[in-house]
């Protein structure tokens, strides 16, 4: 984790290090399962965004019930797709 980052998405180096690329789908599905488990908890989810909110970080924020972002110049939202 870095200061001034909310969640900056996937660790590209970690993904690149996976030798069997067929495992990437399982990795992504586990991430989505975590999102679903949190949503199923019945607890309202709030994303308090301060800093970079990119890729999977923005996907997570969008799964939350509420989002609030600071006006910090380092607060940016984005998807690589």
N, C-alpha and C positions, 0 to 999 in steps of 0.2 A: 504494500500500500504506500502511496505517496501523499504527502500533504497537498491540499488543493485538488484532490481527485475525489469524486463521488465513487464511481466505478468506471474504469476506462476500458472495459470489455475484456476480451480474451487475451491470454498470454500467447502471442503468436509464436514465440520461441518454443514454448511447451508444445504447441500443436505441431510445429514443424519437426520437433524431435520424435514424434510418434512414428515409428517405422511402418507399422501396418495401418495404412490410411483408412482401412475398412472400420477401424475402431473409432473413427471420428464421429460417425453417426451415433454410436452408443454414448459417447461423451456428450454430444449435444442433447440427446434424449434425456440423459440424467439431469442436465441443467434444467430442461423444461419440466421434468418431474418434480424438481425442487420448487420451481415456481408454483406448480399446481398444488403441492403440499402446503405451501405457505398460504395460498389463496383459500384452501379448504379449511384452514384453522378457524375461520369465522372471526378473526381479529382484524379490525380495520388496519390496513397497511398504509404507511405514509413514507414517501421518499423525500427526504430533506436534502436537496441537491446543492452542494457547494463544490465547485470545480468541475473537471471534465466528467461528463456523463455520456459515454460513447458505447456503441455496439451493444453488447450484452448488458451493460449498465443501464442504457436507455430502455432496453427491452424489460429489464427488471422494474425500472421506474414506471413504465407503462402498465405493468401488471398490478401496481399498487392502486389503492382506492383514491389516494390523494397525492399530489406532487406540489412541492413548494421549492423554489430556487432562489438563491441569493443573487444579488446584483454584482457580485465579484466578477472582475474582468476575466477571470479564469474559468468561470462557469459557462460551459458550452454543451450543447446537446447535439448528437449526431449518430447516424448509422452508416456503416461503410458500404452497404449495398447500394 
